[in-house]
Amino acid sequence: MSKQYLHLSAFPCDLCAGPVVAGWVAIRESAISRETGIRQVGSICLTCGHRQDKATGPVRVRHFPPAEWEPVAGVDLGDVKRAGALAVGNSDRR
């Protein structure tokens, strides 16, 4: 029986040094199998809204333990992305 797991990590933002939270999901077919189907779900600085996809330079990345996450059926990812852009106010500063 396969299960989906949510992974989260945090690292400093390049622009403001605030916390960037990054997430991805992966699937395990059993408790001892390797994860497959790894998908990035995004990252964002909680302070300034910068969308930094990975840590740069010699910084410490904090990895949180994976959590089992039930997939949600019938979600239109286009609606989720549009809602996320509105919530952030299109503040994708690079």
PyMOL commands that place a pseudoatom at each C-alpha (Angstrom):
pseudoatom trace, name=CA, resn=MET, resi=1, chain=A, elem=C, hetatm=0, pos=[0.000, 0.000, 0.000]
pseudoatom trace, name=CA, resn=SER, resi=2, chain=A, elem=C, hetatm=0, pos=[1.632, 3.249, -1.117]
pseudoatom trace, name=CA, resn=LYS, resi=3, chain=A, elem=C, hetatm=0, pos=[1.688, 6.344, 1.074]
pseudoatom trace, name=CA, resn=GLN, resi=4, chain=A, elem=C, hetatm=0, pos=[2.493, 9.947, 0.289]
pseudoatom trace, name=CA, resn=TYR, resi=5, chain=A, elem=C, hetatm=0, pos=[4.847, 11.934, 2.537]
pseudoatom trace, name=CA, resn=LEU, resi=6, chain=A, elem=C, hetatm=0, pos=[5.292, 15.686, 2.883]
pseudoatom trace, name=CA, resn=HIS, resi=7, chain=A, elem=C, hetatm=0, pos=[8.857, 16.923, 3.428]
pseudoatom trace, name=CA, resn=LEU, resi=8, chain=A, elem=C, hetatm=0, pos=[9.705, 20.432, 4.665]
pseudoatom trace, name=CA, resn=SER, resi=9, chain=A, elem=C, hetatm=0, pos=[12.982, 22.280, 5.028]
pseudoatom trace, name=CA, resn=ALA, resi=10, chain=A, elem=C, hetatm=0, pos=[13.933, 25.813, 6.041]
pseudoatom trace, name=CA, resn=PHE, resi=11, chain=A, elem=C, hetatm=0, pos=[16.924, 28.015, 5.246]
pseudoatom trace, name=CA, resn=PRO, resi=12, chain=A, elem=C, hetatm=0, pos=[17.787, 31.751, 5.214]
pseudoatom trace, name=CA, resn=CYS, resi=13, chain=A, elem=C, hetatm=0, pos=[16.545, 33.993, 2.398]
pseudoatom trace, name=CA, resn=ASP, resi=14, chain=A, elem=C, hetatm=0, pos=[19.203, 35.540, 0.137]
pseudoatom trace, name=CA, resn=LEU, resi=15, chain=A, elem=C, hetatm=0, pos=[17.380, 38.896, 0.136]
pseudoatom trace, name=CA, resn=CYS, resi=16, chain=A, elem=C, hetatm=0, pos=[16.372, 39.462, 3.753]
pseudoatom trace, name=CA, resn=ALA, resi=17, chain=A, elem=C, hetatm=0, pos=[17.797, 36.501, 5.746]
pseudoatom trace, name=CA, resn=GLY, resi=18, chain=A, elem=C, hetatm=0, pos=[14.258, 35.572, 6.823]
pseudoatom trace, name=CA, resn=PRO, resi=19, chain=A, elem=C, hetatm=0, pos=[13.098, 31.944, 6.869]
pseudoatom trace, name=CA, resn=VAL, resi=20, chain=A, elem=C, hetatm=0, pos=[12.446, 30.289, 3.508]
pseudoatom trace, name=CA, resn=VAL, resi=21, chain=A, elem=C, hetatm=0, pos=[10.203, 27.233, 3.773]
pseudoatom trace, name=CA, resn=ALA, resi=22, chain=A, elem=C, hetatm=0, pos=[10.497, 24.674, 0.965]
pseudoatom trace, name=CA, resn=GLY, resi=23, chain=A, elem=C, hetatm=0, pos=[8.318, 21.614, 0.508]
pseudoatom trace, name=CA, resn=TRP, resi=24, chain=A, elem=C, hetatm=0, pos=[8.069, 18.500, -1.604]
pseudoatom trace, name=CA, resn=VAL, resi=25, chain=A, elem=C, hetatm=0, pos=[6.020, 15.312, -1.620]
pseudoatom trace, name=CA, resn=ALA, resi=26, chain=A, elem=C, hetatm=0, pos=[7.159, 11.763, -2.334]
pseudoatom trace, name=CA, resn=ILE, resi=27, chain=A, elem=C, hetatm=0, pos=[5.535, 8.341, -2.475]
pseudoatom trace, name=CA, resn=ARG, resi=28, chain=A, elem=C, hetatm=0, pos=[6.654, 5.144, -0.705]
pseudoatom trace, name=CA, resn=GLU, resi=29, chain=A, elem=C, hetatm=0, pos=[5.271, 1.802, -1.812]
pseudoatom trace, name=CA, resn=SER, resi=30, chain=A, elem=C, hetatm=0, pos=[6.148, 0.229, 1.564]
pseudoatom trace, name=CA, resn=ALA, resi=31, chain=A, elem=C, hetatm=0, pos=[7.780, 1.172, 4.867]
pseudoatom trace, name=CA, resn=ILE, resi=32, chain=A, elem=C, hetatm=0, pos=[11.202, 0.002, 3.668]
pseudoatom trace, name=CA, resn=SER, resi=33, chain=A, elem=C, hetatm=0, pos=[11.096, 1.135, 0.026]
pseudoatom trace, name=CA, resn=ARG, resi=34, chain=A, elem=C, hetatm=0, pos=[12.799, 4.176, -1.443]
pseudoatom trace, name=CA, resn=GLU, resi=35, chain=A, elem=C, hetatm=0, pos=[10.724, 7.247, -2.181]
pseudoatom trace, name=CA, resn=THR, resi=36, chain=A, elem=C, hetatm=0, pos=[9.573, 7.738, -5.766]
pseudoatom trace, name=CA, resn=GLY, resi=37, chain=A, elem=C, hetatm=0, pos=[7.488, 10.327, -7.578]
pseudoatom trace, name=CA, resn=ILE, resi=38, chain=A, elem=C, hetatm=0, pos=[9.203, 13.230, -5.811]
pseudoatom trace, name=CA, resn=ARG, resi=39, chain=A, elem=C, hetatm=0, pos=[7.468, 16.550, -6.650]
pseudoatom trace, name=CA, resn=GLN, resi=40, chain=A, elem=C, hetatm=0, pos=[8.471, 20.017, -5.508]
pseudoatom trace, name=CA, resn=VAL, resi=41, chain=A, elem=C, hetatm=0, pos=[5.483, 21.912, -4.110]
pseudoatom trace, name=CA, resn=GLY, resi=42, chain=A, elem=C, hetatm=0, pos=[7.231, 25.261, -3.816]
pseudoatom trace, name=CA, resn=SER, resi=43, chain=A, elem=C, hetatm=0, pos=[9.184, 27.520, -1.532]
pseudoatom trace, name=CA, resn=ILE, resi=44, chain=A, elem=C, hetatm=0, pos=[8.713, 31.025, -0.175]
pseudoatom trace, name=CA, resn=CYS, resi=45, chain=A, elem=C, hetatm=0, pos=[10.344, 33.394, 2.306]
pseudoatom trace, name=CA, resn=LEU, resi=46, chain=A, elem=C, hetatm=0, pos=[7.923, 33.988, 5.145]
pseudoatom trace, name=CA, resn=THR, resi=47, chain=A, elem=C, hetatm=0, pos=[9.301, 37.514, 5.666]
pseudoatom trace, name=CA, resn=CYS, resi=48, chain=A, elem=C, hetatm=0, pos=[9.580, 39.093, 2.198]
pseudoatom trace, name=CA, resn=GLY, resi=49, chain=A, elem=C, hetatm=0, pos=[7.797, 36.631, -0.134]
pseudoatom trace, name=CA, resn=HIS, resi=50, chain=A, elem=C, hetatm=0, pos=[10.874, 35.882, -2.285]
pseudoatom trace, name=CA, resn=ARG, resi=51, chain=A, elem=C, hetatm=0, pos=[10.561, 32.497, -4.008]
pseudoatom trace, name=CA, resn=GLN, resi=52, chain=A, elem=C, hetatm=0, pos=[14.017, 31.002, -3.502]
pseudoatom trace, name=CA, resn=ASP, resi=53, chain=A, elem=C, hetatm=0, pos=[14.116, 27.377, -4.630]
pseudoatom trace, name=CA, resn=LYS, resi=54, chain=A, elem=C, hetatm=0, pos=[17.290, 26.284, -2.792]
pseudoatom trace, name=CA, resn=ALA, resi=55, chain=A, elem=C, hetatm=0, pos=[19.771, 27.390, -0.158]
pseudoatom trace, name=CA, resn=THR, resi=56, chain=A, elem=C, hetatm=0, pos=[22.849, 29.191, -1.451]
pseudoatom trace, name=CA, resn=GLY, resi=57, chain=A, elem=C, hetatm=0, pos=[26.246, 29.580, 0.121]
pseudoatom trace, name=CA, resn=PRO, resi=58, chain=A, elem=C, hetatm=0, pos=[27.464, 27.942, 3.297]
pseudoatom trace, name=CA, resn=VAL, resi=59, chain=A, elem=C, hetatm=0, pos=[24.204, 28.075, 5.264]
pseudoatom trace, name=CA, resn=ARG, resi=60, chain=A, elem=C, hetatm=0, pos=[22.574, 25.541, 7.529]
pseudoatom trace, name=CA, resn=VAL, resi=61, chain=A, elem=C, hetatm=0, pos=[19.458, 23.920, 6.102]
pseudoatom trace, name=CA, resn=ARG, resi=62, chain=A, elem=C, hetatm=0, pos=[16.984, 22.565, 8.651]
pseudoatom trace, name=CA, resn=HIS, resi=63, chain=A, elem=C, hetatm=0, pos=[15.155, 19.424, 7.521]
pseudoatom trace, name=CA, resn=PHE, resi=64, chain=A, elem=C, hetatm=0, pos=[11.987, 18.441, 9.360]
pseudoatom trace, name=CA, resn=PRO, resi=65, chain=A, elem=C, hetatm=0, pos=[10.855, 14.816, 9.648]
pseudoatom trace, name=CA, resn=PRO, resi=66, chain=A, elem=C, hetatm=0, pos=[8.556, 13.715, 6.820]
pseudoatom trace, name=CA, resn=ALA, resi=67, chain=A, elem=C, hetatm=0, pos=[4.860, 13.493, 7.629]
pseudoatom trace, name=CA, resn=GLU, resi=68, chain=A, elem=C, hetatm=0, pos=[2.376, 11.132, 6.030]
pseudoatom trace, name=CA, resn=TRP, resi=69, chain=A, elem=C, hetatm=0, pos=[0.029, 13.245, 3.925]
pseudoatom trace, name=CA, resn=GLU, resi=70, chain=A, elem=C, hetatm=0, pos=[-3.167, 11.978, 2.366]
pseudoatom trace, name=CA, resn=PRO, resi=71, chain=A, elem=C, hetatm=0, pos=[-3.512, 13.103, -1.259]
pseudoatom trace, name=CA, resn=VAL, resi=72, chain=A, elem=C, hetatm=0, pos=[-6.460, 15.363, -1.994]
pseudoatom trace, name=CA, resn=ALA, resi=73, chain=A, elem=C, hetatm=0, pos=[-8.591, 14.253, -4.927]
pseudoatom trace, name=CA, resn=GLY, resi=74, chain=A, elem=C, hetatm=0, pos=[-10.027, 16.670, -7.440]
pseudoatom trace, name=CA, resn=VAL, resi=75, chain=A, elem=C, hetatm=0, pos=[-7.780, 19.691, -6.850]
pseudoatom trace, name=CA, resn=ASP, resi=76, chain=A, elem=C, hetatm=0, pos=[-7.181, 21.873, -9.911]
pseudoatom trace, name=CA, resn=LEU, resi=77, chain=A, elem=C, hetatm=0, pos=[-3.529, 22.912, -9.577]
pseudoatom trace, name=CA, resn=GLY, resi=78, chain=A, elem=C, hetatm=0, pos=[-4.165, 25.926, -11.804]
pseudoatom trace, name=CA, resn=ASP, resi=79, chain=A, elem=C, hetatm=0, pos=[-6.581, 27.298, -9.197]
pseudoatom trace, name=CA, resn=VAL, resi=80, chain=A, elem=C, hetatm=0, pos=[-4.073, 26.638, -6.413]
pseudoatom trace, name=CA, resn=LYS, resi=81, chain=A, elem=C, hetatm=0, pos=[-1.279, 28.473, -8.252]
pseudoatom trace, name=CA, resn=ARG, resi=82, chain=A, elem=C, hetatm=0, pos=[-3.537, 31.450, -9.048]
pseudoatom trace, name=CA, resn=ALA, resi=83, chain=A, elem=C, hetatm=0, pos=[-4.717, 31.657, -5.430]
pseudoatom trace, name=CA, resn=GLY, resi=84, chain=A, elem=C, hetatm=0, pos=[-1.118, 31.501, -4.197]
pseudoatom trace, name=CA, resn=ALA, resi=85, chain=A, elem=C, hetatm=0, pos=[-0.076, 34.325, -6.528]
pseudoatom trace, name=CA, resn=LEU, resi=86, chain=A, elem=C, hetatm=0, pos=[-2.955, 36.468, -5.287]
pseudoatom trace, name=CA, resn=ALA, resi=87, chain=A, elem=C, hetatm=0, pos=[-2.164, 35.733, -1.635]
pseudoatom trace, name=CA, resn=VAL, resi=88, chain=A, elem=C, hetatm=0, pos=[1.461, 36.769, -2.087]
pseudoatom trace, name=CA, resn=GLY, resi=89, chain=A, elem=C, hetatm=0, pos=[0.406, 39.754, -4.168]
pseudoatom trace, name=CA, resn=ASN, resi=90, chain=A, elem=C, hetatm=0, pos=[2.586, 38.731, -7.107]
pseudoatom trace, name=CA, resn=SER, resi=91, chain=A, elem=C, hetatm=0, pos=[5.663, 39.744, -5.107]
pseudoatom trace, name=CA, resn=ASP, resi=92, chain=A, elem=C, hetatm=0, pos=[8.034, 37.388, -6.892]
pseudoatom trace, name=CA, resn=ARG, resi=93, chain=A, elem=C, hetatm=0, pos=[11.154, 39.527, -6.423]
pseudoatom trace, name=CA, resn=ARG, resi=94, chain=A, elem=C, hetatm=0, pos=[14.335, 38.295, -8.042]
for i in range(1, 94): cmd.bond("trace and resi %d" % i, "trace and resi %d" % (i + 1))
show_as sticks, trace
zoom trace
